[in-house]
Amino acid sequence: MRLGIDWGGTKIEIIALSNEGEELFRQRVDTPRDDYEGCLEAVRFLVEAAEKATGQTGTLGLGIPGSLSPKTGLVKNANSTWMNGKPLDQDLQNVLGRPVRIQNDANCLAVSEATDGAGAGAHIVHAIIIGTGSGSGIAIDAKAHLGANGIGGEWGAITVPWLKPEEYPGPDSWIGHKGAIDRWCSGTGFQLDYKDRTGTLLKGHEIMALKRSGDAVATAVYEAYVSRLARALAMSANLLDPDVFVLGGGMSNIDELYADLPPAMTPYIFSDTFETPIRKAMHGDSSGVRGAAWLWG
């Protein structure tokens, strides 16, 4: 049996999978925000619940909104900032009495979708989270590409490429970078763009409802979002040239994106052809936690 945990800013979720990928158990609890010890206890509780319910013990993989530094072994770059600087793998091993494999949550998305999802069978999968934030992960032959410095796939910190004059320098992201992908290509950025133009904060699905009804401002916000995300994807295409892009997170549920992104990317692609598919994550919100379980694949 394989256990996977998705440690997010609002919830911590566990899944138990058979070796064939069948879901055996799932449970989630609210994340004890700003409470590192409380989060360790939440993981212990979920592991015990899963193993009690299934009557089995399992390997454990963990997806986090950050990564372990290859130099120090400590968590870095996590937007759940209370885990930064902590020896998370060692602490969990002490709590659980077993080794734990940890990867960035976007890498877990990539592994999940490359294993038995929208990128199954592809050599290189670039998986993009477009939710509260915007990060990405790379899977090569269904294995997470961490990189020499543990920053493989960390495109969220990069400024949206080919900035337009009216976009420069762009808003601050959570790490202080101007015009970063993490801000402008996220669902949060989508909502804040609409608020900047109207003074009203709406949810993403409310903005899309207005856009579909013909509202001019909502349409302009959507078109700007498509342009920025397309430029970010084109940068990846030019550098990595993956076999498939897979989109996850709340914004991935906007069906129009899959028709609108490819032509918006074309002017920025350094090739006379671009046929790389852009697909919605097959496992949806389950991809991250499933990918964590597959870290022991």
Secondary structure, DSSP 4 states (H G I P E B T S, - for coil): -EEEEEE-SSEEEEEEE-TT--EEEEEEEE--TT-HHHHHHHHHHHHHHHHHHHT---EEEEEESSEE-TTT-SEES-SSGGGTT--HHHHHHHHHSS--EEEEHHHHHHHHHHHHSTTTT-SEEEEEEESSSEEEEEEETTEE---TTS-TT-GGGSBPSS--TTT-S--B-TTS-BTBHHHHTSHHHHHHHHHHHHS----HHHHHHHHHTT-HHHHHHHHHHHHHHHHHHHHHHHHT--SEEEEESGGGG-TTHHHHHHHHHGGG-SSS-----EEE-TTGGGHHHHHHHGGG-
